[in-house]
Amino acid sequence: MKKQFILFVFIFTCSLSQAQDLSYGVVFGGNYIHPQVKNSSGSISSQNPDRPNIHLGGFISYQFSEKLGVKLNTQYNRIYQNYLYTYSSYTTSNNINALEIIPQVKLNFHPKFYFLSGPRFSFVISVDRDGEDIKDFYKSYLIGAQLGFGFNPSKYFAIEFIGDYGFSDISEAEPIEIKTFGGYLNFAINLESIINK
């Protein structure tokens, strides 16, 4: 399933590469993803991480009309999650490396402002806790949804504020259930505008 989805995204991206209303570039920024622990009988709770999450990747965007377009972000995300084990007062810090594919519908309601909405597909690459590999604790494929807005201070640069809600239980441990919510701050550099100015 994962290979088929990645193949579809690759073919879709290639099919748009010859389009005139196409833009592409680099996307980077920070995000806050809060895990919410359920069914742990109070033995585990999430704590605020001591470091910001960072993401870096690329985007491709296609405008069907003046108002409607699509945008695809493909990015690497480094996520930090802290958990407190209440029975021992022991805190752990989990470092998650994930590849995210985020297709979005883009609605322009002003020349400089737009809405974004779409699913988020995350593929967990590795998880580290104090040098120990704990990837088996996490599911390898996660689904979420994003909704937000962006604005273009210039045609070369955009800033986006995106809310994120994770539908998937990220934990493989039973009966513990961990779902996430948070937000992304994206900075997008439009390389197409810079190259073809």
N, C-alpha and C positions, 0 to 999 in steps of 0.2 A: 504493500500500500504506500509506504513512504517513498520507495523508488519511483512508483508511478506518478505520485504527486510532484516530485522534484522534476521528473521528465516533462510533465505537463507545463510546469512553470518555465522550464528552459525553452520549450518549443514556443510558448506564448511570448516570451521575451524576444526570441529571435524573429518571430513573425512581425513584431512591432518595430524592429530595428530599422526598417526602411521607411517608416512613416514620417510625414512632414511635421505633424503636430506632436512630435516625440521629444521628451527631454530626459536627461539622465545625469547622474552625479553621485556625490558622496553624502552619506548621512551619518551623523554621530551625535552623541549626547549622553544624558544620564537618565536614570529611572529609579523609581521607588516602587518596589513590589513587596507588599506585606502579606506574609503567610498567616492564615487563620486556621488554628489547630482545633479539630473536633474529635470526639469519641476517644479521648485519651484519659478520661477519668481525672482530669486535672493534673496528671503526672508530667505533661509536657506543655509548655506555652512558648509562643514566639516572642522574641526580643528585637528591639530596633538594632540594625547592624551598625557597626562603627565606621563603615566605609560606604561611599556611594557606589551604586551599580553603574557600569558604563557599557555602552554599545557602540559599534562601528560597522559600517557596511556601505552598501550602494542602493540607489533607487533608480527606477525607470518609470516615467509617467507619460500617459497618452491622453490627449484631449479629443473627445468625439465631437464636442461642440463648445461654444463659448461658456456654457454652464456646467457641462458634464464631462468627467474624465475618469480615468483609473490610474492608480499608482501602486507600485510594488516595491516594498522594502525587503532586502535580504541582508541580514546583519548578524554579527557575532555579539552575544550578550554575556557579560560577566556579572553574575548575581551573587550577592552575599546574603545569607540567612543565618540568624542566630536563634538558638533554642535553649530554654531553661528547663532542666530536669528537676522538678520541684522536690522530689524525694531525696535528692542528694545536693541540691543547690549548685548543680554543675551546669555551666553554660558552654555550648559548643558553637562553633562558627563553620558553616558549610559554604564552600565556594563552588558555584555551579557555572559551568561553561556550556552555552547552548547556541545553536544556530536557529534563527528565527526567520520565517517567511511570512510576510504580512501583506496580503493583497487588500487594497482599499478602493472604495468608490470616493471620488473627489467631486464635490459640488461647489462651484464658484458662485458666491452671492455678491461679490464685489471684485473689481480688478485686483485688489491686493489681499482679500480675505477668502478663505474657503473652509468647508467642512470635510472631514475624513471619517469614514466608517468602514469596518470590515473585520474579518477573522484574523486571529494570530495562531500560527502553527509553530510550535517550538520543539526542537529535537535536542535532547540532552546529550552532550558529547562526553562530559566527565563531571564528577563531583568529588571534591577533596575536603576532608576534615582533618586538620592538623597533620597533613602528609599521608593520610590513610584514604584509599579509594573506597568511597561508599556509594558508588553509582547504583548499586542494586537496591538501595533504599528508595530511589526515585524512579518514576515511570519514564520511559525513554521518549515518549511522544505526548505532547500536551497541547490542548486547544483552548483558546481564549477569544475574546472579542474586544475591539478597540473603537472608541468614539472620541472625536476631538475636533480641533480647528487649527488652522495655520494662517500665517500672513507673510507676504513678500515685501520686505523693506526695499528690495530692488529685484531686478530680474535675475540676478546672479545668486540670490541667497533667500532662504525661507526659514522661519522659526515655527515649530509645531508643538502644541500642547495636547497630549493624547491620554485619555483615561483608558485603563485596562482592567478587564475582569477575566479571571481564569475559570473556565467551566470544569476543567479536569482536576481530579484528585491527584496531586503530584506525588503522593506517597504510596509505596508498595507495601508498607507495614500495615497489618491488620490488627485491630479494627480502626487504627488511627486514620483520619481523613484530614488532608491539608489542601485548602483552596487559597487562591491568591487574588488580591486586587491592588491597584495602584495607578501609577501614571508614568508617562514618558515625556521628556523634553528633548525634541529633535532639532538639530541644526542641519539644514540641507544646502549643499553647495551645488548649483546648477552648472555642471561642466559643459553641457551642450551650449548654453548661452555664452559662456566664456570662450569656448573654442570657435564658435561661429559668429562672434560679435563683429 
